[in-house]
Amino acid sequence: MAGAQSQVLLPPRERIVTLPEGLPKYTLGYGALAWIQDNLRQPNGPLAGRPFTPTRGQARFLVWFYAVDEDGRWLFRRAVRRLAKGSGKSPFAAVMALLELLGPVRVADFDKRIPGGVIGKPVSMPLVWVAAVSERQTGVTMRMVRGMANKRSRLAQRYDLEIGKTYIETPYGGKLEQITSSASSAEGSETSFTIADETEHWTPGVGGLDLEETLDQNLAKTASRMLETSNAWLPGAGSVAEKTFNAWCEQEEGNTIGKQKILYDAVIAPANTALTDTPDDGEISITEGLEFVYEDCPWVDIETIKERIWSPSFPVSRSRRFFLNQPNAAEDAWATLQEWSVLADPDRALEDGEDVVLFFDGSKSNDHTALVGCCMKDGFIFTLGVWEPLKTTGVVDVGAVDATVARAFDRFNVVAFSADVREWESFVKTTWPEKYGEQLLIWAQPRGMSASPIAWDMRSHAYEFATAAEMCLAEIQDGLFAHDGNWDTSRHIGNCRRKESHGRITVKKESPKSPNKIDAAVCVIGARMVYRKVLASKEWEARSDSGWVVYG
C-alpha cells in the first residue's frame, strides 16, 4: 500500500499519511507515555481496568507533539488528529486532557541519558478545556475523562481529585473543564491546554470560527497549545477543520514564516479506493482501503463498517468522509474531489511553444479571477493563475493578471483564448485582442454583431456553457484527461454545486454570497470547451492538412 512509502515528497494534499517521518531529537513524549501507562486505566470495553496502552500511532503522535528544540521551545504550536470514525479519537483526547492536567508535560531540564533527552514536570496551576460548539459534542470525551478519573480510580486517589460532572479540580488550583459557551464568554481565560472537539462541526453558522479564534488568542497569552479532533469535513462548509488543514498545507508548501508549526495526524484511504470488493482496474477494494485506514485500530470490526457503507440508505459521500477519512463533496456536488484528484499528473511537463488554448474568468472585487490552459497535444489542464482581491485594496492585482496572460503568449503557441467579459471589458474587448488577436487560430466569437477574438460573454452563452459543464463532468468521471494538481483549482472544483439551466446541469456556488469560490472550476470547463471547439474546427483541420500534426 502507498502508505508504506515516503510521503514527505508528495504535495501535502496528496499525502495519505501526514505525521512526520522518523523521531524528534528532543521530546517529552517518552515520559508522557510512561505516565499514561502508570496512571490511567481503560474505563470500558474488553480491556476495562487494564493500563491504558497507547497504540503505535498514538505513541508516535505523543512523541512528536511533545517535541522541543534545544532551547526547550515547542516544535508545534498546534496539533490535529483527523482520523476515521471509530478510531478512538475521543478516548485519546481524554487521555491528553488528563495528561496535561497532571502529567510531566513541561520542560524541567535536559538529560541525554534518558529517552528523548528531556526531563518533564507538571504544569503549575493548569487550566485545561475540552471545548466544542455544543454540549453533545464534548459528551463522549468528558465521559471518558470521568471514566478514567472516577472517584474510585487510582488516579483520583493518587492526586486527590475533586470530580464533578463537567469538571475535575486538583488540590493545587488545577482544573479541567468542559466549555460549550459562546466565544465572548470564553474570552480572556489563560488556559494551559485546549482540546477542540469535532471541529468539522465548527462552522460559521454555529459560531465555530469565532470560538476557535478566541481559544487560540487565550492560548497565545501563555504560549500554550491546542489539539483538534475531527472527522473529514464537508468541503466548502467553512469549518475550522477545513481551515486548519488549509493552514497546514500552506505550511508544508513553504508559504509560512513562523518556526512553530502545526502537527497534523491523518491516515486517509487512497483516492482510488472503490466502495466495493470488486474494484475496477486501477482501483483498490473497500477492504484494502479500510484495512489501511484502521491499521492502528485493532478494536474496529471492518466487516460491520462495510455493511454500513453498503446500506442503501447511507450516502456515498458520508461513507467516504466517515470511514475512509476523505473530505467529500455534498450530495449536490458537481464532481467529487476523489474523481478530480485521481486525474492529477504533476510530472507532466509543459513544453515551450506547444499548442494550447486558454480560458479566463475575471472579477475585480467580488470573486476570484482565474486563468486556465488546456494543451492541444493531449487535453492536459494546467492552471496559470488564481487571484483573490488584495487585502490592502479590496481588488485583484490587475497588473499581475495582465502579466500572466503576456507570459502565456510568450511561452506557448496560443491557438484560442476565450474570456468572460464582465468586469474586464477593457482587457477582453480591447487590450488583449489588440495584442494577441492576430495570433489566434480560432476566435472566441467568430461571427455576428458580437464577433470578437477573445470576448465570450457567459451571460449570453448560458446554454452552451451548461452543455460544456455536462461534457466536462463526463470527461472527469471517465478519466479522459489529466491536470497539474493545482490545489486552488481543485478546491474550486470541490466547491461547485449542481444547477439546472435550460435542461442541462451546470455549476454554481453553494449560495450567491458564499466565500467558497468556483472561478477556477469555471475555467476548467471553459478550457475543455475551447479545446473541443478547436479540434472540431475547419481551421485546425486545414492546419493538419497543411502538414501540422493534429493531436487528440
N, C-alpha and C positions, 0 to 999 in steps of 0.2 A: 504494500500500500504506500501511496505517496507520502504519508505522514512520517515514514521512517527515513525519508530523505531530508537533506538540509533545506530549511525553509527560509533562511535569512537572506538569500539572494533573490527570492521572489518578491514581486511588489507586495506590499502589506495586505492589500485587499484580496490577493490570491492565495494567501497562506492558509493552510488548514490546521496548523499548529502554531501558536503565537508566542508561547513563553520563550525567553532567551535560551540559547543552547549553552551547554556546559554549566559551570557553577561559579558564583562570585568569589573573589579573594577574601573579602571580609563580610561576615554576616552574623547576626544574632539568631539566625534561623535554627541552628542545631540546638541551642539552649532552649528555644521556644518549643521545639519538638519534644525534648526531654521533659519539659514542664507539663506539656499536654498529656503525655503518657503517664506521668506520675500523679496527676491531679484530676483528670477528667475521666468519667466513665460513660460508656454508651448507655443512653437513657431508655432505649426501646429496641424492638426487633430481636432477632435471634441471638445477637451478641450483647443483649442488655446486661449491665452490671460489670462487663469486662472493660479494661482500659481502652480509651478511645485511641485507636492507632491510625494515624493518617495514612492514606494511600500514597503510592509513589508520586502521583500527580499533585496531591495536596502538599506533600513534603517538599517537592521542588518549588511549588508556589511560595511556601513559607520561607525557604532558603533565599529566594530572590526578593521577596517582599521586605525582608529584614536585612537586605544587603546595604552596606555603608561603604564610604570611601575611606581613605587613610586618615581623614580628619574627623571621622565619625558622623558625617552627614549622610542622610538617606540618598540612595541612588534613585529611588522612585518616590514621588510625592503623592501618587495616587495609584490605585490598582482596580482592576476589573476581573471578575470571574464570570465569564459568559459561557455557560455550558448547557447541554441539552436537558430537557425536563426529566427529573428523576435522578440527576447526577449528584445529589447531596449538597447542593449549594447552601441551603438554609441551615442544616446541621453544622456545616463547616463555618458558616458565618457566625453561628452561636459560639463555636469554639474560639474564633478570632475575637469576639466581643469579650469573653471571659479572660482570654489570654491578655488582652490589652488592659483589662481591669486589674489583674492580679499578677501576671507573669513578668519575667525578666526581659522586657522589650525595649529598653533604652540603654544606650552605651554607658557602661561604667568605666571600662578600661580595655586596653588591648593586651592579648596574651597569645603569642604564636604557638604555644604548647597545646592549646585546646582547639577543637574543630571550629572552623570559622574565624578563629583568631580574635574574637571579641567576647568580653565578659559583660553580661547583661545585668540590669537592675530593674525593679518595678517603676512604674510611673508614680510620681508624687501627686496625690490627690487627683486621680484620673477621673475624667468625665467622658463616659462612653455612651454614644447614642446609636440606637437602632431606629432608623428613620425611613418613613415611606409617606405616600400621599393619602393613605387610608389605613385604618387600624387593621383591616383584614390582611393587608399585605405584610405587616410586621408580625402577624399572629403566629406563623409557623416558626420563624426564627426565635421569637420570645418564648414560645412553648418549649423549644429545645434548650434555650438558656435556663428556664426554670427546671427542666428535667435534669440537667447536668448539675445544677446548683440548688436542688431542693434542700429543705431543712435537715433531712436525714443524711445527706450526701457527705462524703469525706471532705469535699471542697468547702461546703458551708461550715462544717465544724472546724476545719483546719484554719480558715480565715475569719471565723466568727461573723458570717454574713447575715445581714437582715434581708429577708426575701419578701417582696411584695408582688402583686400581680403584674405591674408594669415597670418594676424597678428592682435593683439589688444595691445595697449600700454596704460599705466596709466600715470598720471602726475608726478609720483614719481619714474619713472625708471623701473616699472614692465612691463613685456612683455609676451604675449602668442603668439606662432608662430607655423606654420606648417613646419615640417622638412621632406624632402624626398631625401636629398642628400646622397652622399656616406659616408661610415664610416670615411674616412680620413678627410673629411670636417667638420664632426660633432665633431671631437676630440677636447678636450680642454675646452669646454664651461662649466661653473659652473651652471648647471641647478638646479632648486629647485624641479621640479617635471616633470616626463616624462610619457606620455601615449604612449605605444607601441601598435599600432592599427593592428588588424587582424594578429596576429603572427603565425597563421597556414600557412600563405604565406611567412613567413620569413625563407626561406630555403638557404642552402649554395650557390646554383646556382645563386641567385639574391643578394648575399651579406648580407643575413639576419642575420647570426650568427655574422659576423664581426660588423655589425651595432649595434646589441644588446650588444655586449661586450664593444663597445666604449661608448654607452649610459650609461651602468652600471658603467663604470670607471668614467665618468663625475659626476654621482650622488654620488659616494663614496667620492668625494672631499668635498662635503657639507653635508654629512650624509643625503642626500635626497633620494627620493624613486621613484619607477616605478610602473605603473599599466598597465598590459597587458590585452587586449581584444582578444578573439578568439572564433572561432567555433571549433568543434572537428577536429583534424588534420588527415591527411593521414599517417598511421603508416609507419615508415621506410623512410619517405621523409627527415628526419633530420631537421625539423622545430624548431624554437625557442619555439613554443607552446608545442611540444613534449618534448624538452629538459627541460623546466621549470616544466612540470608535473612530469618527472622522478626525478627532484631535490626535488620536494615537497614530492614524495613518499619516497625518501631516508630520508628526514626529519621526516616524520611520522613513519617510521620504526626504528627511533632512531639511524640512521647512520651518523648524522651530529653533530657537536660540538658547533656551534655558538648559541648565545642566541636569536638573532633576526631571525625570521622565515619568511616563505612565507605564505601569506594568500591566500587560494585557494577557489574560489566560483564557484561551478559547481552543476547543477542539471541534472542527467543523467537517462534516461529511463532504467528500469531493463533489464538485458541481455536477459530475456525470453520474451521480447515484440515481438509479431508477427506483420507482416505488413498487417494484415487483421483484420476484426472484427469477424472472426470465428476461434479463436485460437485453437490449438490442446491442449490436456491435458498437464498441466504443463506450459502453456504459458498464457500471458495476451493479451488482444486485443490492436490494434493500438490506439483505442480511449482512453483506460485506460492509455497507455504509454504517449500519447500526453497530456492528462489532467494533468498527474503528472509533466511532463517537463515544461508545460506552466501555472502551477497553479498560479504563481506570475505575469502573463501577461494577464490581462483581455481584452486587446485590440486584442488579437490573435484569429482569426477565425479557429478553429480546422478543421471544415469541408472542408475549402479551402485547408488546408495543406494535408488532407487525399486524396483529389482529385489529388493533385500534386504527392504524393507518389505513387498513383495507376496509374499514367500515364505510358504507356508502354515505353515511351522514356526516363523516368527518372531512372537512375541506382539505384539499391537497396543499394549499398554501400554509395552513396551520400545521399539517404533518411535517412539512419541511422546516418551519420555524421551531416547533416544539421539540421534535425528535432528531432532526438532522442538524439543528443549530444553524440553519441557513436563513438569514433575513430574506423574507419572501414577500412579494408584492400582494396587494389587496386583491380581493376576488374580482374587482372590476379593473384590474391592471391590464394594460395593453400587452405587455410582454413581461416575463419574469426575469429577474437578474440571473438565474441559472441558465435560462435559454440564451441570454446575451453573453454571459461570461465564458461559456464553452467555445464561443467563436473567436476569442481573443488569440492573436498571434503576434506577440510583441517582437518576435525575431524577424518578422517580415520587414526588410529594409526598403525604404523609399529610394528610388533611383533618380538622380538628377536628369532632367529632361524627359522623363516619362510622361505619357499622356494621362491627364487627369481632368475631372470635372469638379466644380465647386458649388456649394450651396451656402447661402448666408441668411441668417435670421437675426435682425438687429432691433435693439431698443436702447434709447438714450438713458432712461432713468427708472423705468418700471420693472423691466425684466432683465435677464441676462442677454448677452449678444454672443453669437457663435458662428464659427466658420468651419465647415467640414468638407473634406475632399473624398473622392472616390476614384480609384485607379482603373483606367480602361483595360489594363492588362488582365486583371483578374477580379475586378469589383471590390477590391480591398478598401475598407473605410478607414480614414485617418482624420484626426482632429487637429486643426491648425490653431485654434484658439477658442476659449470660452471666457468671456469677460463679464464681470459684475460691476455695477456702479461704484465708483471710488467713494470711500467714506468721507474724504475731505470735501468733495464737490457734489456728491449725490448723482453724478452722471458717469457714463462709461468713458474711458480714455479713448477718444476718437482717433487720436494720432497713432496709438498703438494698434488699433484695428486696421487703419489705413496702411500702416507699415507692414502688417502681416499679410494683407492682400498683395502688396507690392512684392514681398519676398516670395510668395507663392508663384506669381507670374514670372519672377526672375529664375526660380529653380525648376519649375515644371513647364511642360507644354500644355497650357490650359485650353482645352478644346470647347468647353462650355462653362458658363458661370451664370447661375440664377440667384437672384437676391430679392427677398421681400422688400417692399417699398416703404412701409410705414416707419416714420421717424428717421429714415436715412435717405430721403428723396434726393437731396443734392448729390450724394455719392452714387446712388444706384442709377439715377437718371442722367447725370451729367459727368461728374468727375471720373468715375470708373469707366463708363463707356468711351469717353474721350481718350483715356489712357490705354485701354485694353480691348476695345470693341473690335478693332481690325484683326486682332489675333485669334478671335473666336471662330471656330468652325461652324457652330450651331448657335443661333440666337435664342435667348430665353423666350421672347415673344416675337416670332418670325414675321407675323403679318398682322394687318388690321390697324385701326387707329392707335392702338396701344403698342405697336411694334417697338421692340427695344432689344438691344444686345444682352442686357443684364437684368433689367427690371422685370420682376414676376410677382405681381400683387396677389398675395394669398387670399385677400378678401374677395376677389373676383374669380378665384380658382378653387373654391371650396370642394366641389365635387372631384376635380382632378386630384387634389391633394388627398382626399379621403380614399380614393382608389389607390393612390400611391402608398398610403399607410397600410391598407389591406395587403398589397403585394409585398411590401417590405416585411410585414409581420410573418407572412408565409415563408419568405426567404430566410428569416431568422430561425423559424421553427424547423425548416428543412436543412438548415446549415449550409446555405448556398453561398455565403461569403464570410470573410474574416474581417477583424478590425484590430486596431492597435492597442486596445485595452485601456484607453484613456478613461480615468475614473470620473471626471466631470461629465463626460458623455454617458458613461454607464449609469451614473446617479440620475441623470435626466431621463434615461430610458426607464429606470425603475419608478420614476415619479409620474410617468404617463398613465392616464386613465382612459378607458374606452368611452367613446361618444359616437352616437349615431348621427350621420349627416348625409342627407339625400340618399338614404337607403344603404349607405356604406358605413363602416366602422372606422372612425378616425381617432385622433388623440386629443386630450385636453388635460388641463391641470385639475387637481382634485377639487379646487374651488378657485374662483377668479382672483381672490386676494391671497391665495396660498403662497408661502415663501419658497415652496418646493418647485423649482423651475424645470421646464421641459425643452428649452430652446435648442439645446444641442441634439436632442432626440428628433426634433422637427427637422434639423439639418441633415441628420442621417437619412430620414425618409426622403427629403428633398434631393440629396446627393444620389441616392439609389434611383430616384425617379429620373433625374437628368442623365445618369449613366444609361438607363434603358432607352431613353429618347435618342441618345447619340448612337447607340448600337443599331437602332431601327431606322436611322435616318439615311436618306439618299446620299447626303454629303459624306457620311462615314463609309458607305458602300463604294462611292466613287473613289474615295481615297484608297480603299482597298484595291480596287480595280487598277489604280494607277501604280500599284507596286508597294503600297504601305501594308504593313502587317496589321490585320484586324484581330483583336483579342475578344474573348468571351465565347 
